[in-house]
Amino acid sequence: MSNDLFETPELIPSNVQDIISKYEALDSFTYITIEKMLKQLNKIGYTFEYYLDCIPYNLQKTHL
């Protein structure tokens, strides 16, 4: 079982951190922005989950 990379930011690759930072700079997540961030991360082999509060968690590398 993998760890949630959001809990260990020092292990997040820079290209993934760049995408996350872009959306964190917006101040809050909406369903639209969280889905856009998820799609961008999916394209480079990462995924996460979120609840109705639009707070991302469980950032993981996907098995492509």
PDBQT receptor file of N, H, CA, C and O in Angstrom, charges set to zero:
ATOM      1  N   MET A   1       0.847  -1.193   0.000  1.00  0.00    +0.000 N 
ATOM      2  CA  MET A   1       0.000   0.000   0.000  1.00  0.00    +0.000 C 
ATOM      3  C   MET A   1       0.886   1.247   0.000  1.00  0.00    +0.000 C 
ATOM      4  O   MET A   1       1.839   1.347   0.773  1.00  0.00    +0.000 OA
ATOM      5  N   SER A   2       0.560   2.175  -0.862  1.00  0.00    +0.000 N 
ATOM      6  H   SER A   2      -0.214   2.094  -1.490  1.00  0.00    +0.000 HD
ATOM      7  CA  SER A   2       1.354   3.397  -0.996  1.00  0.00    +0.000 C 
ATOM      8  C   SER A   2       0.889   4.467  -0.019  1.00  0.00    +0.000 C 
ATOM      9  O   SER A   2      -0.243   4.452   0.464  1.00  0.00    +0.000 OA
ATOM     10  N   ASN A   3       1.789   5.383   0.250  1.00  0.00    +0.000 N 
ATOM     11  H   ASN A   3       2.709   5.395  -0.143  1.00  0.00    +0.000 HD
ATOM     12  CA  ASN A   3       1.454   6.512   1.112  1.00  0.00    +0.000 C 
ATOM     13  C   ASN A   3       0.842   7.638   0.302  1.00  0.00    +0.000 C 
ATOM     14  O   ASN A   3       1.094   7.765  -0.897  1.00  0.00    +0.000 OA
ATOM     15  N   ASP A   4       0.044   8.445   0.959  1.00  0.00    +0.000 N 
ATOM     16  H   ASP A   4      -0.160   8.342   1.933  1.00  0.00    +0.000 HD
ATOM     17  CA  ASP A   4      -0.532   9.638   0.356  1.00  0.00    +0.000 C 
ATOM     18  C   ASP A   4       0.591  10.656   0.177  1.00  0.00    +0.000 C 
ATOM     19  O   ASP A   4       1.146  11.146   1.160  1.00  0.00    +0.000 OA
ATOM     20  N   LEU A   5       0.923  10.970  -1.054  1.00  0.00    +0.000 N 
ATOM     21  H   LEU A   5       0.472  10.571  -1.853  1.00  0.00    +0.000 HD
ATOM     22  CA  LEU A   5       2.011  11.915  -1.312  1.00  0.00    +0.000 C 
ATOM     23  C   LEU A   5       1.705  13.319  -0.806  1.00  0.00    +0.000 C 
ATOM     24  O   LEU A   5       2.627  14.100  -0.570  1.00  0.00    +0.000 OA
ATOM     25  N   PHE A   6       0.434  13.652  -0.635  1.00  0.00    +0.000 N 
ATOM     26  H   PHE A   6      -0.315  13.018  -0.827  1.00  0.00    +0.000 HD
ATOM     27  CA  PHE A   6       0.103  14.961  -0.056  1.00  0.00    +0.000 C 
ATOM     28  C   PHE A   6       0.662  15.070   1.367  1.00  0.00    +0.000 C 
ATOM     29  O   PHE A   6       0.934  16.172   1.843  1.00  0.00    +0.000 OA
ATOM     30  N   GLU A   7       0.833  13.934   2.044  1.00  0.00    +0.000 N 
ATOM     31  H   GLU A   7       0.612  13.038   1.658  1.00  0.00    +0.000 HD
ATOM     32  CA  GLU A   7       1.346  13.933   3.411  1.00  0.00    +0.000 C 
ATOM     33  C   GLU A   7       2.872  13.989   3.458  1.00  0.00    +0.000 C 
ATOM     34  O   GLU A   7       3.452  14.231   4.516  1.00  0.00    +0.000 OA
ATOM     35  N   THR A   8       3.520  13.768   2.322  1.00  0.00    +0.000 N 
ATOM     36  H   THR A   8       3.049  13.571   1.462  1.00  0.00    +0.000 HD
ATOM     37  CA  THR A   8       4.986  13.834   2.236  1.00  0.00    +0.000 C 
ATOM     38  C   THR A   8       5.369  14.673   1.016  1.00  0.00    +0.000 C 
ATOM     39  O   THR A   8       5.872  14.137   0.028  1.00  0.00    +0.000 OA
ATOM     40  N   PRO A   9       5.137  15.976   1.078  1.00  0.00    +0.000 N 
ATOM     41  CA  PRO A   9       5.359  16.835  -0.090  1.00  0.00    +0.000 C 
ATOM     42  C   PRO A   9       6.785  16.795  -0.626  1.00  0.00    +0.000 C 
ATOM     43  O   PRO A   9       7.009  17.067  -1.806  1.00  0.00    +0.000 OA
ATOM     44  N   GLU A  10       7.751  16.461   0.225  1.00  0.00    +0.000 N 
ATOM     45  H   GLU A  10       7.569  16.241   1.183  1.00  0.00    +0.000 HD
ATOM     46  CA  GLU A  10       9.131  16.403  -0.243  1.00  0.00    +0.000 C 
ATOM     47  C   GLU A  10       9.351  15.259  -1.240  1.00  0.00    +0.000 C 
ATOM     48  O   GLU A  10      10.362  15.246  -1.942  1.00  0.00    +0.000 OA
ATOM     49  N   LEU A  11       8.432  14.311  -1.310  1.00  0.00    +0.000 N 
ATOM     50  H   LEU A  11       7.611  14.321  -0.739  1.00  0.00    +0.000 HD
ATOM     51  CA  LEU A  11       8.544  13.190  -2.246  1.00  0.00    +0.000 C 
ATOM     52  C   LEU A  11       7.786  13.417  -3.555  1.00  0.00    +0.000 C 
ATOM     53  O   LEU A  11       7.852  12.591  -4.466  1.00  0.00    +0.000 OA
ATOM     54  N   ILE A  12       7.070  14.531  -3.645  1.00  0.00    +0.000 N 
ATOM     55  H   ILE A  12       7.016  15.202  -2.905  1.00  0.00    +0.000 HD
ATOM     56  CA  ILE A  12       6.299  14.825  -4.861  1.00  0.00    +0.000 C 
ATOM     57  C   ILE A  12       7.254  15.351  -5.933  1.00  0.00    +0.000 C 
ATOM     58  O   ILE A  12       7.972  16.323  -5.697  1.00  0.00    +0.000 OA
ATOM     59  N   PRO A  13       7.267  14.718  -7.110  1.00  0.00    +0.000 N 
ATOM     60  CA  PRO A  13       8.132  15.207  -8.194  1.00  0.00    +0.000 C 
ATOM     61  C   PRO A  13       7.786  16.648  -8.580  1.00  0.00    +0.000 C 
ATOM     62  O   PRO A  13       6.649  17.089  -8.413  1.00  0.00    +0.000 OA
ATOM     63  N   SER A  14       8.763  17.359  -9.087  1.00  0.00    +0.000 N 
ATOM     64  H   SER A  14       9.686  17.001  -9.223  1.00  0.00    +0.000 HD
ATOM     65  CA  SER A  14       8.567  18.785  -9.376  1.00  0.00    +0.000 C 
ATOM     66  C   SER A  14       7.474  19.033 -10.408  1.00  0.00    +0.000 C 
ATOM     67  O   SER A  14       6.741  20.014 -10.281  1.00  0.00    +0.000 OA
ATOM     68  N   ASN A  15       7.335  18.180 -11.428  1.00  0.00    +0.000 N 
ATOM     69  H   ASN A  15       7.930  17.383 -11.531  1.00  0.00    +0.000 HD
ATOM     70  CA  ASN A  15       6.287  18.404 -12.426  1.00  0.00    +0.000 C 
ATOM     71  C   ASN A  15       4.894  18.239 -11.821  1.00  0.00    +0.000 C 
ATOM     72  O   ASN A  15       3.956  18.926 -12.226  1.00  0.00    +0.000 OA
ATOM     73  N   VAL A  16       4.756  17.338 -10.863  1.00  0.00    +0.000 N 
ATOM     74  H   VAL A  16       5.518  16.779 -10.535  1.00  0.00    +0.000 HD
ATOM     75  CA  VAL A  16       3.481  17.153 -10.161  1.00  0.00    +0.000 C 
ATOM     76  C   VAL A  16       3.234  18.345  -9.234  1.00  0.00    +0.000 C 
ATOM     77  O   VAL A  16       2.122  18.868  -9.171  1.00  0.00    +0.000 OA
ATOM     78  N   GLN A  17       4.271  18.766  -8.522  1.00  0.00    +0.000 N 
ATOM     79  H   GLN A  17       5.175  18.341  -8.573  1.00  0.00    +0.000 HD
ATOM     80  CA  GLN A  17       4.149  19.911  -7.624  1.00  0.00    +0.000 C 
ATOM     81  C   GLN A  17       3.785  21.179  -8.380  1.00  0.00    +0.000 C 
ATOM     82  O   GLN A  17       3.035  22.010  -7.868  1.00  0.00    +0.000 OA
ATOM     83  N   ASP A  18       4.304  21.338  -9.589  1.00  0.00    +0.000 N 
ATOM     84  H   ASP A  18       4.912  20.662 -10.005  1.00  0.00    +0.000 HD
ATOM     85  CA  ASP A  18       3.966  22.514 -10.405  1.00  0.00    +0.000 C 
ATOM     86  C   ASP A  18       2.470  22.577 -10.696  1.00  0.00    +0.000 C 
ATOM     87  O   ASP A  18       1.861  23.643 -10.614  1.00  0.00    +0.000 OA
ATOM     88  N   ILE A  19       1.885  21.439 -11.034  1.00  0.00    +0.000 N 
ATOM     89  H   ILE A  19       2.379  20.573 -11.100  1.00  0.00    +0.000 HD
ATOM     90  CA  ILE A  19       0.440  21.394 -11.312  1.00  0.00    +0.000 C 
ATOM     91  C   ILE A  19      -0.348  21.694 -10.043  1.00  0.00    +0.000 C 
ATOM     92  O   ILE A  19      -1.286  22.490 -10.066  1.00  0.00    +0.000 OA
ATOM     93  N   ILE A  20       0.029  21.062  -8.945  1.00  0.00    +0.000 N 
ATOM     94  H   ILE A  20       0.791  20.415  -8.926  1.00  0.00    +0.000 HD
ATOM     95  CA  ILE A  20      -0.676  21.283  -7.675  1.00  0.00    +0.000 C 
ATOM     96  C   ILE A  20      -0.584  22.750  -7.263  1.00  0.00    +0.000 C 
ATOM     97  O   ILE A  20      -1.581  23.352  -6.862  1.00  0.00    +0.000 OA
ATOM     98  N   SER A  21       0.601  23.316  -7.362  1.00  0.00    +0.000 N 
ATOM     99  H   SER A  21       1.411  22.827  -7.688  1.00  0.00    +0.000 HD
ATOM    100  CA  SER A  21       0.803  24.718  -6.972  1.00  0.00    +0.000 C 
ATOM    101  C   SER A  21      -0.054  25.673  -7.786  1.00  0.00    +0.000 C 
ATOM    102  O   SER A  21      -0.586  26.652  -7.261  1.00  0.00    +0.000 OA
ATOM    103  N   LYS A  22      -0.181  25.381  -9.062  1.00  0.00    +0.000 N 
ATOM    104  H   LYS A  22       0.251  24.586  -9.489  1.00  0.00    +0.000 HD
ATOM    105  CA  LYS A  22      -1.007  26.216  -9.955  1.00  0.00    +0.000 C 
ATOM    106  C   LYS A  22      -2.447  26.309  -9.421  1.00  0.00    +0.000 C 
ATOM    107  O   LYS A  22      -3.045  27.385  -9.416  1.00  0.00    +0.000 OA
ATOM    108  N   TYR A  23      -2.982  25.187  -8.981  1.00  0.00    +0.000 N 
ATOM    109  H   TYR A  23      -2.496  24.313  -8.985  1.00  0.00    +0.000 HD
ATOM    110  CA  TYR A  23      -4.362  25.176  -8.491  1.00  0.00    +0.000 C 
ATOM    111  C   TYR A  23      -4.472  25.659  -7.047  1.00  0.00    +0.000 C 
ATOM    112  O   TYR A  23      -5.476  26.265  -6.675  1.00  0.00    +0.000 OA
ATOM    113  N   GLU A  24      -3.460  25.401  -6.238  1.00  0.00    +0.000 N 
ATOM    114  H   GLU A  24      -2.644  24.909  -6.541  1.00  0.00    +0.000 HD
ATOM    115  CA  GLU A  24      -3.484  25.925  -4.865  1.00  0.00    +0.000 C 
ATOM    116  C   GLU A  24      -3.462  27.446  -4.860  1.00  0.00    +0.000 C 
ATOM    117  O   GLU A  24      -4.004  28.071  -3.948  1.00  0.00    +0.000 OA
ATOM    118  N   ALA A  25      -2.847  28.039  -5.859  1.00  0.00    +0.000 N 
ATOM    119  H   ALA A  25      -2.407  27.531  -6.599  1.00  0.00    +0.000 HD
ATOM    120  CA  ALA A  25      -2.773  29.499  -5.945  1.00  0.00    +0.000 C 
ATOM    121  C   ALA A  25      -4.147  30.130  -6.169  1.00  0.00    +0.000 C 
ATOM    122  O   ALA A  25      -4.313  31.331  -5.956  1.00  0.00    +0.000 OA
ATOM    123  N   LEU A  26      -5.114  29.351  -6.586  1.00  0.00    +0.000 N 
ATOM    124  H   LEU A  26      -4.979  28.376  -6.758  1.00  0.00    +0.000 HD
ATOM    125  CA  LEU A  26      -6.471  29.875  -6.814  1.00  0.00    +0.000 C 
ATOM    126  C   LEU A  26      -7.215  30.141  -5.506  1.00  0.00    +0.000 C 
ATOM    127  O   LEU A  26      -8.295  30.733  -5.522  1.00  0.00    +0.000 OA
ATOM    128  N   ASP A  27      -6.660  29.716  -4.389  1.00  0.00    +0.000 N 
ATOM    129  H   ASP A  27      -5.783  29.235  -4.376  1.00  0.00    +0.000 HD
ATOM    130  CA  ASP A  27      -7.211  29.952  -3.050  1.00  0.00    +0.000 C 
ATOM    131  C   ASP A  27      -8.238  28.931  -2.588  1.00  0.00    +0.000 C 
ATOM    132  O   ASP A  27      -8.322  28.649  -1.393  1.00  0.00    +0.000 OA
ATOM    133  N   SER A  28      -9.018  28.373  -3.499  1.00  0.00    +0.000 N 
ATOM    134  H   SER A  28      -8.950  28.602  -4.470  1.00  0.00    +0.000 HD
ATOM    135  CA  SER A  28      -9.961  27.332  -3.102  1.00  0.00    +0.000 C 
ATOM    136  C   SER A  28     -10.282  26.463  -4.300  1.00  0.00    +0.000 C 
ATOM    137  O   SER A  28     -10.209  26.906  -5.446  1.00  0.00    +0.000 OA
ATOM    138  N   PHE A  29     -10.635  25.234  -4.022  1.00  0.00    +0.000 N 
ATOM    139  H   PHE A  29     -10.695  24.874  -3.091  1.00  0.00    +0.000 HD
ATOM    140  CA  PHE A  29     -10.991  24.314  -5.092  1.00  0.00    +0.000 C 
ATOM    141  C   PHE A  29     -12.500  24.304  -5.296  1.00  0.00    +0.000 C 
ATOM    142  O   PHE A  29     -13.271  24.392  -4.341  1.00  0.00    +0.000 OA
ATOM    143  N   THR A  30     -12.900  24.197  -6.542  1.00  0.00    +0.000 N 
ATOM    144  H   THR A  30     -12.273  24.125  -7.318  1.00  0.00    +0.000 HD
ATOM    145  CA  THR A  30     -14.302  23.974  -6.897  1.00  0.00    +0.000 C 
ATOM    146  C   THR A  30     -14.347  22.637  -7.631  1.00  0.00    +0.000 C 
ATOM    147  O   THR A  30     -13.300  22.056  -7.915  1.00  0.00    +0.000 OA
ATOM    148  N   TYR A  31     -15.525  22.150  -7.937  1.00  0.00    +0.000 N 
ATOM    149  H   TYR A  31     -16.376  22.623  -7.706  1.00  0.00    +0.000 HD
ATOM    150  CA  TYR A  31     -15.618  20.896  -8.688  1.00  0.00    +0.000 C 
ATOM    151  C   TYR A  31     -14.934  21.027 -10.044  1.00  0.00    +0.000 C 
ATOM    152  O   TYR A  31     -14.328  20.071 -10.528  1.00  0.00    +0.000 OA
ATOM    153  N   ILE A  32     -15.026  22.183 -10.646  1.00  0.00    +0.000 N 
ATOM    154  H   ILE A  32     -15.518  22.959 -10.253  1.00  0.00    +0.000 HD
ATOM    155  CA  ILE A  32     -14.407  22.402 -11.958  1.00  0.00    +0.000 C 
ATOM    156  C   ILE A  32     -12.884  22.387 -11.836  1.00  0.00    +0.000 C 
ATOM    157  O   ILE A  32     -12.207  21.697 -12.598  1.00  0.00    +0.000 OA
ATOM    158  N   THR A  33     -12.344  23.143 -10.882  1.00  0.00    +0.000 N 
ATOM    159  H   THR A  33     -12.893  23.703 -10.262  1.00  0.00    +0.000 HD
ATOM    160  CA  THR A  33     -10.885  23.207 -10.774  1.00  0.00    +0.000 C 
ATOM    161  C   THR A  33     -10.291  21.894 -10.282  1.00  0.00    +0.000 C 
ATOM    162  O   THR A  33      -9.207  21.511 -10.721  1.00  0.00    +0.000 OA
ATOM    163  N   ILE A  34     -10.973  21.200  -9.386  1.00  0.00    +0.000 N 
ATOM    164  H   ILE A  34     -11.854  21.511  -9.030  1.00  0.00    +0.000 HD
ATOM    165  CA  ILE A  34     -10.431  19.929  -8.878  1.00  0.00    +0.000 C 
ATOM    166  C   ILE A  34     -10.414  18.888  -9.990  1.00  0.00    +0.000 C 
ATOM    167  O   ILE A  34      -9.483  18.086 -10.067  1.00  0.00    +0.000 OA
ATOM    168  N   GLU A  35     -11.419  18.888 -10.846  1.00  0.00    +0.000 N 
ATOM    169  H   GLU A  35     -12.175  19.540 -10.783  1.00  0.00    +0.000 HD
ATOM    170  CA  GLU A  35     -11.445  17.950 -11.971  1.00  0.00    +0.000 C 
ATOM    171  C   GLU A  35     -10.367  18.295 -13.000  1.00  0.00    +0.000 C 
ATOM    172  O   GLU A  35      -9.756  17.397 -13.579  1.00  0.00    +0.000 OA
ATOM    173  N   LYS A  36     -10.132  19.576 -13.228  1.00  0.00    +0.000 N 
ATOM    174  H   LYS A  36     -10.629  20.305 -12.758  1.00  0.00    +0.000 HD
ATOM    175  CA  LYS A  36      -9.068  19.980 -14.149  1.00  0.00    +0.000 C 
ATOM    176  C   LYS A  36      -7.706  19.547 -13.618  1.00  0.00    +0.000 C 
ATOM    177  O   LYS A  36      -6.875  19.039 -14.370  1.00  0.00    +0.000 OA
ATOM    178  N   MET A  37      -7.481  19.747 -12.331  1.00  0.00    +0.000 N 
ATOM    179  H   MET A  37      -8.156  20.160 -11.719  1.00  0.00    +0.000 HD
ATOM    180  CA  MET A  37      -6.221  19.340 -11.733  1.00  0.00    +0.000 C 
ATOM    181  C   MET A  37      -6.056  17.816 -11.819  1.00  0.00    +0.000 C 
ATOM    182  O   MET A  37      -4.973  17.328 -12.142  1.00  0.00    +0.000 OA
ATOM    183  N   LEU A  38      -7.120  17.074 -11.534  1.00  0.00    +0.000 N 
ATOM    184  H   LEU A  38      -8.000  17.471 -11.272  1.00  0.00    +0.000 HD
ATOM    185  CA  LEU A  38      -7.075  15.620 -11.599  1.00  0.00    +0.000 C 
ATOM    186  C   LEU A  38      -6.746  15.143 -13.012  1.00  0.00    +0.000 C 
ATOM    187  O   LEU A  38      -5.936  14.231 -13.182  1.00  0.00    +0.000 OA
ATOM    188  N   LYS A  39      -7.361  15.744 -14.021  1.00  0.00    +0.000 N 
ATOM    189  H   LYS A  39      -8.018  16.485 -13.884  1.00  0.00    +0.000 HD
ATOM    190  CA  LYS A  39      -7.093  15.354 -15.413  1.00  0.00    +0.000 C 
ATOM    191  C   LYS A  39      -5.647  15.633 -15.802  1.00  0.00    +0.000 C 
ATOM    192  O   LYS A  39      -5.021  14.822 -16.485  1.00  0.00    +0.000 OA
ATOM    193  N   GLN A  40      -5.111  16.777 -15.370  1.00  0.00    +0.000 N 
ATOM    194  H   GLN A  40      -5.620  17.435 -14.815  1.00  0.00    +0.000 HD
ATOM    195  CA  GLN A  40      -3.715  17.090 -15.681  1.00  0.00    +0.000 C 
ATOM    196  C   GLN A  40      -2.773  16.099 -15.008  1.00  0.00    +0.000 C 
ATOM    197  O   GLN A  40      -1.794  15.663 -15.614  1.00  0.00    +0.000 OA
ATOM    198  N   LEU A  41      -3.060  15.744 -13.770  1.00  0.00    +0.000 N 
ATOM    199  H   LEU A  41      -3.855  16.098 -13.278  1.00  0.00    +0.000 HD
ATOM    200  CA  LEU A  41      -2.216  14.787 -13.061  1.00  0.00    +0.000 C 
ATOM    201  C   LEU A  41      -2.352  13.385 -13.655  1.00  0.00    +0.000 C 
ATOM    202  O   LEU A  41      -1.371  12.645 -13.725  1.00  0.00    +0.000 OA
ATOM    203  N   ASN A  42      -3.562  13.014 -14.084  1.00  0.00    +0.000 N 
ATOM    204  H   ASN A  42      -4.360  13.615 -14.027  1.00  0.00    +0.000 HD
ATOM    205  CA  ASN A  42      -3.758  11.713 -14.726  1.00  0.00    +0.000 C 
ATOM    206  C   ASN A  42      -2.893  11.570 -15.972  1.00  0.00    +0.000 C 
ATOM    207  O   ASN A  42      -2.364  10.494 -16.250  1.00  0.00    +0.000 OA
ATOM    208  N   LYS A  43      -2.753  12.651 -16.712  1.00  0.00    +0.000 N 
ATOM    209  H   LYS A  43      -3.183  13.525 -16.486  1.00  0.00    +0.000 HD
ATOM    210  CA  LYS A  43      -1.963  12.617 -17.954  1.00  0.00    +0.000 C 
ATOM    211  C   LYS A  43      -0.498  12.291 -17.701  1.00  0.00    +0.000 C 
ATOM    212  O   LYS A  43       0.179  11.761 -18.582  1.00  0.00    +0.000 OA
ATOM    213  N   ILE A  44       0.001  12.602 -16.502  1.00  0.00    +0.000 N 
ATOM    214  H   ILE A  44      -0.549  13.032 -15.786  1.00  0.00    +0.000 HD
ATOM    215  CA  ILE A  44       1.411  12.327 -16.208  1.00  0.00    +0.000 C 
ATOM    216  C   ILE A  44       1.569  11.177 -15.210  1.00  0.00    +0.000 C 
ATOM    217  O   ILE A  44       2.644  10.982 -14.643  1.00  0.00    +0.000 OA
ATOM    218  N   GLY A  45       0.490  10.420 -15.001  1.00  0.00    +0.000 N 
ATOM    219  H   GLY A  45      -0.384  10.579 -15.462  1.00  0.00    +0.000 HD
ATOM    220  CA  GLY A  45       0.596   9.204 -14.208  1.00  0.00    +0.000 C 
ATOM    221  C   GLY A  45       0.326   9.320 -12.723  1.00  0.00    +0.000 C 
ATOM    222  O   GLY A  45       0.822   8.511 -11.937  1.00  0.00    +0.000 OA
ATOM    223  N   TYR A  46      -0.462  10.324 -12.321  1.00  0.00    +0.000 N 
ATOM    224  H   TYR A  46      -0.865  10.980 -12.959  1.00  0.00    +0.000 HD
ATOM    225  CA  TYR A  46      -0.813  10.483 -10.908  1.00  0.00    +0.000 C 
ATOM    226  C   TYR A  46      -2.322  10.639 -10.765  1.00  0.00    +0.000 C 
ATOM    227  O   TYR A  46      -3.006  11.063 -11.696  1.00  0.00    +0.000 OA
ATOM    228  N   THR A  47      -2.821  10.295  -9.602  1.00  0.00    +0.000 N 
ATOM    229  H   THR A  47      -2.265   9.951  -8.846  1.00  0.00    +0.000 HD
ATOM    230  CA  THR A  47      -4.242  10.433  -9.322  1.00  0.00    +0.000 C 
ATOM    231  C   THR A  47      -4.438  10.792  -7.852  1.00  0.00    +0.000 C 
ATOM    232  O   THR A  47      -3.516  10.660  -7.046  1.00  0.00    +0.000 OA
ATOM    233  N   PHE A  48      -5.626  11.240  -7.511  1.00  0.00    +0.000 N 
ATOM    234  H   PHE A  48      -6.375  11.347  -8.165  1.00  0.00    +0.000 HD
ATOM    235  CA  PHE A  48      -6.002  11.505  -6.126  1.00  0.00    +0.000 C 
ATOM    236  C   PHE A  48      -7.503  11.362  -6.009  1.00  0.00    +0.000 C 
ATOM    237  O   PHE A  48      -8.205  11.201  -7.008  1.00  0.00    +0.000 OA
ATOM    238  N   GLU A  49      -7.982  11.421  -4.800  1.00  0.00    +0.000 N 
ATOM    239  H   GLU A  49      -7.412  11.552  -3.988  1.00  0.00    +0.000 HD
ATOM    240  CA  GLU A  49      -9.412  11.350  -4.531  1.00  0.00    +0.000 C 
ATOM    241  C   GLU A  49      -9.845  12.649  -3.865  1.00  0.00    +0.000 C 
ATOM    242  O   GLU A  49      -9.012  13.429  -3.404  1.00  0.00    +0.000 OA
ATOM    243  N   TYR A  50     -11.157  12.873  -3.818  1.00  0.00    +0.000 N 
ATOM    244  H   TYR A  50     -11.833  12.239  -4.192  1.00  0.00    +0.000 HD
ATOM    245  CA  TYR A  50     -11.694  14.025  -3.094  1.00  0.00    +0.000 C 
ATOM    246  C   TYR A  50     -13.147  13.753  -2.739  1.00  0.00    +0.000 C 
ATOM    247  O   TYR A  50     -13.836  12.978  -3.403  1.00  0.00    +0.000 OA
ATOM    248  N   TYR A  51     -13.592  14.407  -1.683  1.00  0.00    +0.000 N 
ATOM    249  H   TYR A  51     -13.033  15.037  -1.144  1.00  0.00    +0.000 HD
ATOM    250  CA  TYR A  51     -14.980  14.307  -1.248  1.00  0.00    +0.000 C 
ATOM    251  C   TYR A  51     -15.745  15.539  -1.732  1.00  0.00    +0.000 C 
ATOM    252  O   TYR A  51     -15.239  16.311  -2.546  1.00  0.00    +0.000 OA
ATOM    253  N   LEU A  52     -16.934  15.714  -1.239  1.00  0.00    +0.000 N 
ATOM    254  H   LEU A  52     -17.346  15.087  -0.577  1.00  0.00    +0.000 HD
ATOM    255  CA  LEU A  52     -17.773  16.846  -1.635  1.00  0.00    +0.000 C 
ATOM    256  C   LEU A  52     -17.173  18.196  -1.267  1.00  0.00    +0.000 C 
ATOM    257  O   LEU A  52     -17.561  19.221  -1.829  1.00  0.00    +0.000 OA
ATOM    258  N   ASP A  53     -16.229  18.205  -0.328  1.00  0.00    +0.000 N 
ATOM    259  H   ASP A  53     -15.914  17.372   0.127  1.00  0.00    +0.000 HD
ATOM    260  CA  ASP A  53     -15.605  19.463   0.079  1.00  0.00    +0.000 C 
ATOM    261  C   ASP A  53     -14.506  19.931  -0.895  1.00  0.00    +0.000 C 
ATOM    262  O   ASP A  53     -13.924  21.000  -0.713  1.00  0.00    +0.000 OA
ATOM    263  N   CYS A  54     -14.232  19.121  -1.926  1.00  0.00    +0.000 N 
ATOM    264  H   CYS A  54     -14.705  18.253  -2.074  1.00  0.00    +0.000 HD
ATOM    265  CA  CYS A  54     -13.225  19.446  -2.946  1.00  0.00    +0.000 C 
ATOM    266  C   CYS A  54     -11.807  19.567  -2.383  1.00  0.00    +0.000 C 
ATOM    267  O   CYS A  54     -10.984  20.305  -2.923  1.00  0.00    +0.000 OA
ATOM    268  N   ILE A  55     -11.533  18.860  -1.330  1.00  0.00    +0.000 N 
ATOM    269  H   ILE A  55     -12.203  18.260  -0.892  1.00  0.00    +0.000 HD
ATOM    270  CA  ILE A  55     -10.185  18.836  -0.772  1.00  0.00    +0.000 C 
ATOM    271  C   ILE A  55      -9.510  17.550  -1.273  1.00  0.00    +0.000 C 
ATOM    272  O   ILE A  55      -9.950  16.448  -0.946  1.00  0.00    +0.000 OA
ATOM    273  N   PRO A  56      -8.448  17.694  -2.063  1.00  0.00    +0.000 N 
ATOM    274  CA  PRO A  56      -7.797  16.486  -2.591  1.00  0.00    +0.000 C 
ATOM    275  C   PRO A  56      -7.021  15.737  -1.504  1.00  0.00    +0.000 C 
ATOM    276  O   PRO A  56      -6.455  16.344  -0.594  1.00  0.00    +0.000 OA
ATOM    277  N   TYR A  57      -7.008  14.422  -1.617  1.00  0.00    +0.000 N 
ATOM    278  H   TYR A  57      -7.468  13.929  -2.356  1.00  0.00    +0.000 HD
ATOM    279  CA  TYR A  57      -6.248  13.575  -0.700  1.00  0.00    +0.000 C 
ATOM    280  C   TYR A  57      -5.849  12.292  -1.431  1.00  0.00    +0.000 C 
ATOM    281  O   TYR A  57      -6.350  12.002  -2.517  1.00  0.00    +0.000 OA
ATOM    282  N   ASN A  58      -4.959  11.545  -0.833  1.00  0.00    +0.000 N 
ATOM    283  H   ASN A  58      -4.551  11.781   0.050  1.00  0.00    +0.000 HD
ATOM    284  CA  ASN A  58      -4.515  10.261  -1.360  1.00  0.00    +0.000 C 
ATOM    285  C   ASN A  58      -3.867  10.383  -2.744  1.00  0.00    +0.000 C 
ATOM    286  O   ASN A  58      -4.222   9.654  -3.671  1.00  0.00    +0.000 OA
ATOM    287  N   LEU A  59      -2.925  11.302  -2.870  1.00  0.00    +0.000 N 
ATOM    288  H   LEU A  59      -2.636  11.894  -2.117  1.00  0.00    +0.000 HD
ATOM    289  CA  LEU A  59      -2.173  11.450  -4.124  1.00  0.00    +0.000 C 
ATOM    290  C   LEU A  59      -1.296  10.222  -4.300  1.00  0.00    +0.000 C 
ATOM    291  O   LEU A  59      -0.509   9.876  -3.419  1.00  0.00    +0.000 OA
ATOM    292  N   GLN A  60      -1.437   9.571  -5.439  1.00  0.00    +0.000 N 
ATOM    293  H   GLN A  60      -2.077   9.852  -6.155  1.00  0.00    +0.000 HD
ATOM    294  CA  GLN A  60      -0.717   8.329  -5.722  1.00  0.00    +0.000 C 
ATOM    295  C   GLN A  60      -0.216   8.311  -7.160  1.00  0.00    +0.000 C 
ATOM    296  O   GLN A  60      -0.807   8.935  -8.040  1.00  0.00    +0.000 OA
ATOM    297  N   LYS A  61       0.866   7.600  -7.388  1.00  0.00    +0.000 N 
ATOM    298  H   LYS A  61       1.347   7.093  -6.672  1.00  0.00    +0.000 HD
ATOM    299  CA  LYS A  61       1.318   7.324  -8.746  1.00  0.00    +0.000 C 
ATOM    300  C   LYS A  61       0.462   6.190  -9.264  1.00  0.00    +0.000 C 
ATOM    301  O   LYS A  61       0.271   5.187  -8.576  1.00  0.00    +0.000 OA
ATOM    302  N   THR A  62      -0.056   6.340 -10.476  1.00  0.00    +0.000 N 
ATOM    303  H   THR A  62       0.100   7.155 -11.035  1.00  0.00    +0.000 HD
ATOM    304  CA  THR A  62      -0.876   5.281 -11.068  1.00  0.00    +0.000 C 
ATOM    305  C   THR A  62       0.023   4.278 -11.775  1.00  0.00    +0.000 C 
ATOM    306  O   THR A  62       1.179   4.566 -12.082  1.00  0.00    +0.000 OA
ATOM    307  N   HIS A  63      -0.505   3.143 -12.019  1.00  0.00    +0.000 N 
ATOM    308  H   HIS A  63      -1.445   2.909 -11.770  1.00  0.00    +0.000 HD
ATOM    309  CA  HIS A  63       0.236   2.092 -12.716  1.00  0.00    +0.000 C 
ATOM    310  C   HIS A  63      -0.156   2.131 -14.178  1.00  0.00    +0.000 C 
ATOM    311  O   HIS A  63      -1.175   1.559 -14.566  1.00  0.00    +0.000 OA
ATOM    312  N   LEU A  64       0.637   2.797 -14.985  1.00  0.00    +0.000 N 
ATOM    313  H   LEU A  64       1.465   3.261 -14.670  1.00  0.00    +0.000 HD
ATOM    314  CA  LEU A  64       0.335   2.925 -16.420  1.00  0.00    +0.000 C 
ATOM    315  C   LEU A  64       0.846   1.735 -17.190  1.00  0.00    +0.000 C 
ATOM    316  O   LEU A  64       0.682   1.672 -18.408  1.00  0.00    +0.000 OA
TER     317      LEU A  64
